[in-house]
Structure formats: C-alpha cells, structure tokens
Amino acid sequence: MKKSDYFILTAAFLSFVFSVYLWFNNQQQEGLYVGIWVPSILAAGGYFKLISKQ
C-alpha cells in the first residue's frame, strides 16, 4: 500500500467516526449526510488509483 492509500482510508474512517458521533448526539440528519461520504471517498480513491496506473 502506498501513502495515498492510507490517506484515502484515513479520510473514509474519519468520516465514518464523525457520522457515528453526530448520530449519537441527536443530529441524525447530519449523521446520515456525513455517512454517505464514506463510499464516495472510497470510490474516488479507487478511481484515482486506477487512473494513476495508466
């Protein structure tokens, strides 16, 4: 794994943790919104990883 892979995984994990934090602090709508960032971050990371191989 490269340094950029760790960056993408860290960003997705922090987004997940922030989403859970919001959910359990009675901000469910905001928690759901932040929660949908996780797959978007991972998908963008996978896309850029594929582009860099070409």
PQR file with spaces between the fields and no chain letter, atoms N, CA, C, O and H, PARSE charges and radii, in Angstrom:
ATOM       1  N    MET     1       0.829   -1.180    0.000 -0.4000 1.5000
ATOM       2  CA   MET     1       0.000    0.000    0.000 -0.0000 2.0000
ATOM       3  C    MET     1       0.879    1.251    0.000  0.5500 1.7000
ATOM       4  O    MET     1       1.911    1.333    0.666 -0.5500 1.4000
ATOM       5  N    LYS     2       0.407    2.216   -0.787 -0.4000 1.5000
ATOM       6  CA   LYS     2       1.145    3.461   -0.884 -0.0000 2.0000
ATOM       7  C    LYS     2       0.603    4.481    0.125  0.5500 1.7000
ATOM       8  O    LYS     2      -0.429    4.272    0.763 -0.5500 1.4000
ATOM       9  H    LYS     2      -0.432    2.149   -1.328  0.4000 1.0000
ATOM      10  N    LYS     3       1.323    5.567    0.241 -0.4000 1.5000
ATOM      11  CA   LYS     3       0.942    6.628    1.170 -0.0000 2.0000
ATOM      12  C    LYS     3      -0.448    7.181    0.832  0.5500 1.7000
ATOM      13  O    LYS     3      -1.220    7.507    1.734 -0.5500 1.4000
ATOM      14  H    LYS     3       2.162    5.736   -0.277  0.4000 1.0000
ATOM      15  N    SER     4      -0.762    7.284   -0.438 -0.4000 1.5000
ATOM      16  CA   SER     4      -2.061    7.809   -0.841 -0.0000 2.0000
ATOM      17  C    SER     4      -3.202    6.875   -0.427  0.5500 1.7000
ATOM      18  O    SER     4      -4.302    7.337   -0.124 -0.5500 1.4000
ATOM      19  H    SER     4      -0.135    7.019   -1.170  0.4000 1.0000
ATOM      20  N    ASP     5      -2.944    5.567   -0.413 -0.4000 1.5000
ATOM      21  CA   ASP     5      -3.964    4.611    0.028 -0.0000 2.0000
ATOM      22  C    ASP     5      -4.302    4.817    1.501  0.5500 1.7000
ATOM      23  O    ASP     5      -5.468    4.758    1.894 -0.5500 1.4000
ATOM      24  H    ASP     5      -2.050    5.192   -0.659  0.4000 1.0000
ATOM      25  N    TYR     6      -3.288    5.058    2.301 -0.4000 1.5000
ATOM      26  CA   TYR     6      -3.517    5.316    3.724 -0.0000 2.0000
ATOM      27  C    TYR     6      -4.294    6.611    3.924  0.5500 1.7000
ATOM      28  O    TYR     6      -5.126    6.708    4.826 -0.5500 1.4000
ATOM      29  H    TYR     6      -2.341    5.106    1.982  0.4000 1.0000
ATOM      30  N    PHE     7      -4.024    7.599    3.090 -0.4000 1.5000
ATOM      31  CA   PHE     7      -4.740    8.865    3.185 -0.0000 2.0000
ATOM      32  C    PHE     7      -6.229    8.667    2.891  0.5500 1.7000
ATOM      33  O    PHE     7      -7.075    9.187    3.618 -0.5500 1.4000
ATOM      34  H    PHE     7      -3.347    7.520    2.357  0.4000 1.0000
ATOM      35  N    ILE     8      -6.551    7.929    1.844 -0.4000 1.5000
ATOM      36  CA   ILE     8      -7.945    7.669    1.473 -0.0000 2.0000
ATOM      37  C    ILE     8      -8.649    6.881    2.569  0.5500 1.7000
ATOM      38  O    ILE     8      -9.769    7.219    2.952 -0.5500 1.4000
ATOM      39  H    ILE     8      -5.863    7.507    1.253  0.4000 1.0000
ATOM      40  N    LEU     9      -8.006    5.838    3.074 -0.4000 1.5000
ATOM      41  CA   LEU     9      -8.618    5.032    4.131 -0.0000 2.0000
ATOM      42  C    LEU     9      -8.807    5.837    5.410  0.5500 1.7000
ATOM      43  O    LEU     9      -9.812    5.673    6.102 -0.5500 1.4000
ATOM      44  H    LEU     9      -7.096    5.564    2.763  0.4000 1.0000
ATOM      45  N    THR    10      -7.870    6.687    5.725 -0.4000 1.5000
ATOM      46  CA   THR    10      -7.995    7.528    6.917 -0.0000 2.0000
ATOM      47  C    THR    10      -9.145    8.520    6.761  0.5500 1.7000
ATOM      48  O    THR    10      -9.911    8.735    7.700 -0.5500 1.4000
ATOM      49  H    THR    10      -7.054    6.821    5.164  0.4000 1.0000
ATOM      50  N    ALA    11      -9.266    9.115    5.595 -0.4000 1.5000
ATOM      51  CA   ALA    11     -10.360   10.059    5.357 -0.0000 2.0000
ATOM      52  C    ALA    11     -11.714    9.361    5.462  0.5500 1.7000
ATOM      53  O    ALA    11     -12.648    9.918    6.038 -0.5500 1.4000
ATOM      54  H    ALA    11      -8.643    8.940    4.832  0.4000 1.0000
ATOM      55  N    ALA    12     -11.833    8.158    4.918 -0.4000 1.5000
ATOM      56  CA   ALA    12     -13.088    7.413    4.998 -0.0000 2.0000
ATOM      57  C    ALA    12     -13.393    7.024    6.443  0.5500 1.7000
ATOM      58  O    ALA    12     -14.540    7.115    6.882 -0.5500 1.4000
ATOM      59  H    ALA    12     -11.074    7.706    4.450  0.4000 1.0000
ATOM      60  N    PHE    13     -12.382    6.596    7.175 -0.4000 1.5000
ATOM      61  CA   PHE    13     -12.587    6.198    8.559 -0.0000 2.0000
ATOM      62  C    PHE    13     -12.999    7.392    9.422  0.5500 1.7000
ATOM      63  O    PHE    13     -13.900    7.274   10.253 -0.5500 1.4000
ATOM      64  H    PHE    13     -11.451    6.523    6.818  0.4000 1.0000
ATOM      65  N    LEU    14     -12.346    8.536    9.230 -0.4000 1.5000
ATOM      66  CA   LEU    14     -12.712    9.725    9.991 -0.0000 2.0000
ATOM      67  C    LEU    14     -14.132   10.185    9.663  0.5500 1.7000
ATOM      68  O    LEU    14     -14.858   10.649   10.542 -0.5500 1.4000
ATOM      69  H    LEU    14     -11.614    8.632    8.555  0.4000 1.0000
ATOM      70  N    SER    15     -14.517   10.058    8.418 -0.4000 1.5000
ATOM      71  CA   SER    15     -15.878   10.390    8.030 -0.0000 2.0000
ATOM      72  C    SER    15     -16.873    9.471    8.729  0.5500 1.7000
ATOM      73  O    SER    15     -17.915    9.927    9.199 -0.5500 1.4000
ATOM      74  H    SER    15     -13.927    9.681    7.704  0.4000 1.0000
ATOM      75  N    PHE    16     -16.560    8.194    8.798 -0.4000 1.5000
ATOM      76  CA   PHE    16     -17.429    7.239    9.481 -0.0000 2.0000
ATOM      77  C    PHE    16     -17.544    7.563   10.969  0.5500 1.7000
ATOM      78  O    PHE    16     -18.642    7.558   11.524 -0.5500 1.4000
ATOM      79  H    PHE    16     -15.713    7.824    8.416  0.4000 1.0000
ATOM      80  N    VAL    17     -16.422    7.841   11.606 -0.4000 1.5000
ATOM      81  CA   VAL    17     -16.424    8.160   13.033 -0.0000 2.0000
ATOM      82  C    VAL    17     -17.221    9.435   13.292  0.5500 1.7000
ATOM      83  O    VAL    17     -17.992    9.497   14.250 -0.5500 1.4000
ATOM      84  H    VAL    17     -15.530    7.845   11.155  0.4000 1.0000
ATOM      85  N    PHE    18     -17.046   10.439   12.460 -0.4000 1.5000
ATOM      86  CA   PHE    18     -17.784   11.686   12.619 -0.0000 2.0000
ATOM      87  C    PHE    18     -19.278   11.453   12.426  0.5500 1.7000
ATOM      88  O    PHE    18     -20.094   12.049   13.127 -0.5500 1.4000
ATOM      89  H    PHE    18     -16.420   10.389   11.682  0.4000 1.0000
ATOM      90  N    SER    19     -19.639   10.595   11.485 -0.4000 1.5000
ATOM      91  CA   SER    19     -21.039   10.265   11.251 -0.0000 2.0000
ATOM      92  C    SER    19     -21.659    9.601   12.482  0.5500 1.7000
ATOM      93  O    SER    19     -22.767    9.950   12.889 -0.5500 1.4000
ATOM      94  H    SER    19     -18.975   10.110   10.914  0.4000 1.0000
ATOM      95  N    VAL    20     -20.950    8.656   13.062 -0.4000 1.5000
ATOM      96  CA   VAL    20     -21.449    7.975   14.268 -0.0000 2.0000
ATOM      97  C    VAL    20     -21.571    8.969   15.421  0.5500 1.7000
ATOM      98  O    VAL    20     -22.539    8.926   16.181 -0.5500 1.4000
ATOM      99  H    VAL    20     -20.050    8.372   12.731  0.4000 1.0000
ATOM     100  N    TYR    21     -20.600    9.855   15.550 -0.4000 1.5000
ATOM     101  CA   TYR    21     -20.641   10.886   16.593 -0.0000 2.0000
ATOM     102  C    TYR    21     -21.889   11.748   16.444  0.5500 1.7000
ATOM     103  O    TYR    21     -22.599   11.992   17.420 -0.5500 1.4000
ATOM     104  H    TYR    21     -19.813    9.890   14.933  0.4000 1.0000
ATOM     105  N    LEU    22     -22.155   12.205   15.230 -0.4000 1.5000
ATOM     106  CA   LEU    22     -23.327   13.040   15.006 -0.0000 2.0000
ATOM     107  C    LEU    22     -24.610   12.281   15.296  0.5500 1.7000
ATOM     108  O    LEU    22     -25.532   12.825   15.903 -0.5500 1.4000
ATOM     109  H    LEU    22     -21.578   12.007   14.437  0.4000 1.0000
ATOM     110  N    TRP    23     -24.674   11.027   14.866 -0.4000 1.5000
ATOM     111  CA   TRP    23     -25.879   10.220   15.055 -0.0000 2.0000
ATOM     112  C    TRP    23     -26.223   10.092   16.541  0.5500 1.7000
ATOM     113  O    TRP    23     -27.383   10.241   16.925 -0.5500 1.4000
ATOM     114  H    TRP    23     -23.925   10.585   14.373  0.4000 1.0000
ATOM     115  N    PHE    24     -25.231    9.820   17.364 -0.4000 1.5000
ATOM     116  CA   PHE    24     -25.485    9.602   18.782 -0.0000 2.0000
ATOM     117  C    PHE    24     -25.549   10.897   19.594  0.5500 1.7000
ATOM     118  O    PHE    24     -25.760   10.854   20.806 -0.5500 1.4000
ATOM     119  H    PHE    24     -24.288    9.699   17.052  0.4000 1.0000
ATOM     120  N    ASN    25     -25.371   12.028   18.949 -0.4000 1.5000
ATOM     121  CA   ASN    25     -25.555   13.321   19.602 -0.0000 2.0000
ATOM     122  C    ASN    25     -26.809   14.017   19.082  0.5500 1.7000
ATOM     123  O    ASN    25     -26.859   15.244   18.984 -0.5500 1.4000
ATOM     124  H    ASN    25     -25.199   12.063   17.964  0.4000 1.0000
ATOM     125  N    ASN    26     -27.818   13.218   18.752 -0.4000 1.5000
ATOM     126  CA   ASN    26     -29.136   13.702   18.326 -0.0000 2.0000
ATOM     127  C    ASN    26     -29.090   14.613   17.116  0.5500 1.7000
ATOM     128  O    ASN    26     -29.842   15.584   17.034 -0.5500 1.4000
ATOM     129  H    ASN    26     -27.777   12.222   18.831  0.4000 1.0000
ATOM     130  N    GLN    27     -28.214   14.305   16.184 -0.4000 1.5000
ATOM     131  CA   GLN    27     -28.167   15.013   14.906 -0.0000 2.0000
ATOM     132  C    GLN    27     -28.197   13.964   13.799  0.5500 1.7000
ATOM     133  O    GLN    27     -27.256   13.831   13.017 -0.5500 1.4000
ATOM     134  H    GLN    27     -27.603   13.516   16.251  0.4000 1.0000
ATOM     135  N    GLN    28     -29.307   13.222   13.754 -0.4000 1.5000
ATOM     136  CA   GLN    28     -29.398   12.086   12.835 -0.0000 2.0000
ATOM     137  C    GLN    28     -29.302   12.498   11.367  0.5500 1.7000
ATOM     138  O    GLN    28     -28.645   11.820   10.578 -0.5500 1.4000
ATOM     139  H    GLN    28     -30.072   13.330   14.389  0.4000 1.0000
ATOM     140  N    GLN    29     -29.946   13.596   10.998 -0.4000 1.5000
ATOM     141  CA   GLN    29     -29.895   14.022    9.598 -0.0000 2.0000
ATOM     142  C    GLN    29     -28.469   14.342    9.159  0.5500 1.7000
ATOM     143  O    GLN    29     -28.045   13.959    8.069 -0.5500 1.4000
ATOM     144  H    GLN    29     -30.479   14.148   11.639  0.4000 1.0000
ATOM     145  N    GLU    30     -27.747   15.036   10.001 -0.4000 1.5000
ATOM     146  CA   GLU    30     -26.360   15.372    9.685 -0.0000 2.0000
ATOM     147  C    GLU    30     -25.490   14.115    9.665  0.5500 1.7000
ATOM     148  O    GLU    30     -24.591   13.981    8.835 -0.5500 1.4000
ATOM     149  H    GLU    30     -28.091   15.348   10.887  0.4000 1.0000
ATOM     150  N    GLY    31     -25.770   13.200   10.590 -0.4000 1.5000
ATOM     151  CA   GLY    31     -25.026   11.946   10.630 -0.0000 2.0000
ATOM     152  C    GLY    31     -25.221   11.114    9.373  0.5500 1.7000
ATOM     153  O    GLY    31     -24.275   10.510    8.867 -0.5500 1.4000
ATOM     154  H    GLY    31     -26.500   13.308   11.264  0.4000 1.0000
ATOM     155  N    LEU    32     -26.446   11.085    8.871 -0.4000 1.5000
ATOM     156  CA   LEU    32     -26.702   10.363    7.621 -0.0000 2.0000
ATOM     157  C    LEU    32     -25.986   11.021    6.446  0.5500 1.7000
ATOM     158  O    LEU    32     -25.428   10.342    5.583 -0.5500 1.4000
ATOM     159  H    LEU    32     -27.215   11.576    9.282  0.4000 1.0000
ATOM     160  N    TYR    33     -26.009   12.340    6.425 -0.4000 1.5000
ATOM     161  CA   TYR    33     -25.352   13.066    5.346 -0.0000 2.0000
ATOM     162  C    TYR    33     -23.845   12.788    5.327  0.5500 1.7000
ATOM     163  O    TYR    33     -23.270   12.513    4.274 -0.5500 1.4000
ATOM     164  H    TYR    33     -26.462   12.892    7.125  0.4000 1.0000
ATOM     165  N    VAL    34     -23.224   12.862    6.490 -0.4000 1.5000
ATOM     166  CA   VAL    34     -21.791   12.603    6.562 -0.0000 2.0000
ATOM     167  C    VAL    34     -21.508   11.130    6.296  0.5500 1.7000
ATOM     168  O    VAL    34     -20.460   10.792    5.745 -0.5500 1.4000
ATOM     169  H    VAL    34     -23.691   13.085    7.345  0.4000 1.0000
ATOM     170  N    GLY    35     -22.425   10.256    6.678 -0.4000 1.5000
ATOM     171  CA   GLY    35     -22.234    8.825    6.454 -0.0000 2.0000
ATOM     172  C    GLY    35     -22.164    8.441    4.988  0.5500 1.7000
ATOM     173  O    GLY    35     -21.489    7.476    4.629 -0.5500 1.4000
ATOM     174  H    GLY    35     -23.276   10.531    7.125  0.4000 1.0000
ATOM     175  N    ILE    36     -22.854    9.187    4.137 -0.4000 1.5000
ATOM     176  CA   ILE    36     -22.788    8.849    2.713 -0.0000 2.0000
ATOM     177  C    ILE    36     -21.500    9.326    2.059  0.5500 1.7000
ATOM     178  O    ILE    36     -21.259    9.042    0.886 -0.5500 1.4000
ATOM     179  H    ILE    36     -23.402    9.971    4.429  0.4000 1.0000
ATOM     180  N    TRP    37     -20.671   10.049    2.806 -0.4000 1.5000
ATOM     181  CA   TRP    37     -19.360   10.436    2.285 -0.0000 2.0000
ATOM     182  C    TRP    37     -18.425    9.237    2.194  0.5500 1.7000
ATOM     183  O    TRP    37     -17.549    9.197    1.330 -0.5500 1.4000
ATOM     184  H    TRP    37     -20.867   10.280    3.759  0.4000 1.0000
ATOM     185  N    VAL    38     -18.606    8.259    3.079 -0.4000 1.5000
ATOM     186  CA   VAL    38     -17.656    7.137    3.152 -0.0000 2.0000
ATOM     187  C    VAL    38     -17.537    6.403    1.815  0.5500 1.7000
ATOM     188  O    VAL    38     -16.424    6.274    1.305 -0.5500 1.4000
ATOM     189  H    VAL    38     -19.318    8.290    3.780  0.4000 1.0000
ATOM     190  N    PRO    39     -18.632    5.917    1.224 -0.5600 1.5000
ATOM     191  CA   PRO    39     -18.463    5.240   -0.063  0.2800 2.0000
ATOM     192  C    PRO    39     -17.984    6.165   -1.175  0.5500 1.7000
ATOM     193  O    PRO    39     -17.297    5.728   -2.099 -0.5500 1.4000
ATOM     194  N    SER    40     -18.347    7.444   -1.085 -0.4000 1.5000
ATOM     195  CA   SER    40     -17.881    8.399   -2.094 -0.0000 2.0000
ATOM     196  C    SER    40     -16.373    8.591   -2.018  0.5500 1.7000
ATOM     197  O    SER    40     -15.699    8.654   -3.047 -0.5500 1.4000
ATOM     198  H    SER    40     -18.905    7.798   -0.335  0.4000 1.0000
ATOM     199  N    ILE    41     -15.847    8.683   -0.812 -0.4000 1.5000
ATOM     200  CA   ILE    41     -14.400    8.838   -0.632 -0.0000 2.0000
ATOM     201  C    ILE    41     -13.678    7.598   -1.138  0.5500 1.7000
ATOM     202  O    ILE    41     -12.666    7.706   -1.832 -0.5500 1.4000
ATOM     203  H    ILE    41     -16.394    8.632    0.024  0.4000 1.0000
ATOM     204  N    LEU    42     -14.192    6.424   -0.795 -0.4000 1.5000
ATOM     205  CA   LEU    42     -13.550    5.178   -1.233 -0.0000 2.0000
ATOM     206  C    LEU    42     -13.619    5.015   -2.754  0.5500 1.7000
ATOM     207  O    LEU    42     -12.660    4.563   -3.380 -0.5500 1.4000
ATOM     208  H    LEU    42     -15.014    6.337   -0.231  0.4000 1.0000
ATOM     209  N    ALA    43     -14.753    5.384   -3.339 -0.4000 1.5000
ATOM     210  CA   ALA    43     -14.893    5.289   -4.794 -0.0000 2.0000
ATOM     211  C    ALA    43     -13.945    6.257   -5.498  0.5500 1.7000
ATOM     212  O    ALA    43     -13.317    5.898   -6.494 -0.5500 1.4000
ATOM     213  H    ALA    43     -15.532    5.752   -2.830  0.4000 1.0000
ATOM     214  N    ALA    44     -13.842    7.469   -4.988 -0.4000 1.5000
ATOM     215  CA   ALA    44     -12.924    8.442   -5.588 -0.0000 2.0000
ATOM     216  C    ALA    44     -11.485    7.952   -5.464  0.5500 1.7000
ATOM     217  O    ALA    44     -10.692    8.106   -6.392 -0.5500 1.4000
ATOM     218  H    ALA    44     -14.352    7.760   -4.179  0.4000 1.0000
ATOM     219  N    GLY    45     -11.151    7.367   -4.324 -0.4000 1.5000
ATOM     220  CA   GLY    45      -9.803    6.821   -4.146 -0.0000 2.0000
ATOM     221  C    GLY    45      -9.507    5.699   -5.121  0.5500 1.7000
ATOM     222  O    GLY    45      -8.417    5.632   -5.688 -0.5500 1.4000
ATOM     223  H    GLY    45     -11.796    7.242   -3.570  0.4000 1.0000
ATOM     224  N    GLY    46     -10.480    4.814   -5.317 -0.4000 1.5000
ATOM     225  CA   GLY    46     -10.299    3.734   -6.285 -0.0000 2.0000
ATOM     226  C    GLY    46     -10.170    4.250   -7.704  0.5500 1.7000
ATOM     227  O    GLY    46      -9.368    3.739   -8.485 -0.5500 1.4000
ATOM     228  H    GLY    46     -11.366    4.869   -4.856  0.4000 1.0000
ATOM     229  N    TYR    47     -10.950    5.255   -8.038 -0.4000 1.5000
ATOM     230  CA   TYR    47     -10.881    5.861   -9.367 -0.0000 2.0000
ATOM     231  C    TYR    47      -9.503    6.465   -9.630  0.5500 1.7000
ATOM     232  O    TYR    47      -8.900    6.220  -10.674 -0.5500 1.4000
ATOM     233  H    TYR    47     -11.601    5.670   -7.404  0.4000 1.0000
ATOM     234  N    PHE    48      -9.009    7.257   -8.676 -0.4000 1.5000
ATOM     235  CA   PHE    48      -7.707    7.878   -8.867 -0.0000 2.0000
ATOM     236  C    PHE    48      -6.576    6.859   -8.873  0.5500 1.7000
ATOM     237  O    PHE    48      -5.551    7.063   -9.523 -0.5500 1.4000
ATOM     238  H    PHE    48      -9.499    7.457   -7.828  0.4000 1.0000
ATOM     239  N    LYS    49      -6.763    5.773   -8.153 -0.4000 1.5000
ATOM     240  CA   LYS    49      -5.762    4.709   -8.163 -0.0000 2.0000
ATOM     241  C    LYS    49      -5.693    4.038   -9.544  0.5500 1.7000
ATOM     242  O    LYS    49      -4.613    3.722  -10.043 -0.5500 1.4000
ATOM     243  H    LYS    49      -7.596    5.608   -7.625  0.4000 1.0000
ATOM     244  N    LEU    50      -6.872    3.831  -10.147 -0.4000 1.5000
ATOM     245  CA   LEU    50      -6.904    3.240  -11.487 -0.0000 2.0000
ATOM     246  C    LEU    50      -6.301    4.177  -12.531  0.5500 1.7000
ATOM     247  O    LEU    50      -5.594    3.732  -13.435 -0.5500 1.4000
ATOM     248  H    LEU    50      -7.749    4.088   -9.742  0.4000 1.0000
ATOM     249  N    ILE    51      -6.580    5.460  -12.405 -0.4000 1.5000
ATOM     250  CA   ILE    51      -6.040    6.431  -13.356 -0.0000 2.0000
ATOM     251  C    ILE    51      -4.516    6.490  -13.260  0.5500 1.7000
ATOM     252  O    ILE    51      -3.830    6.608  -14.276 -0.5500 1.4000
ATOM     253  H    ILE    51      -7.154    5.821  -11.671  0.4000 1.0000
ATOM     254  N    SER    52      -3.997    6.409  -12.058 -0.4000 1.5000
ATOM     255  CA   SER    52      -2.543    6.551  -11.893 -0.0000 2.0000
ATOM     256  C    SER    52      -1.785    5.348  -12.437  0.5500 1.7000
ATOM     257  O    SER    52      -0.582    5.445  -12.679 -0.5500 1.4000
ATOM     258  H    SER    52      -4.554    6.312  -11.233  0.4000 1.0000
ATOM     259  N    LYS    53      -2.454    4.221  -12.635 -0.4000 1.5000
ATOM     260  CA   LYS    53      -1.783    3.026  -13.183 -0.0000 2.0000
ATOM     261  C    LYS    53      -1.611    3.092  -14.690  0.5500 1.7000
ATOM     262  O    LYS    53      -0.791    2.364  -15.250 -0.5500 1.4000
ATOM     263  H    LYS    53      -3.431    4.142  -12.438  0.4000 1.0000
ATOM     264  N    GLN    54      -2.370    3.954  -15.358 -0.4000 1.5000
ATOM     265  CA   GLN    54      -2.303    4.014  -16.819 -0.0000 2.0000
ATOM     266  C    GLN    54      -1.167    4.852  -17.303  0.5500 1.7000
ATOM     267  O    GLN    54      -0.979    5.000  -18.510 -0.5500 1.4000
ATOM     268  H    GLN    54      -3.036    4.546  -14.904  0.4000 1.0000
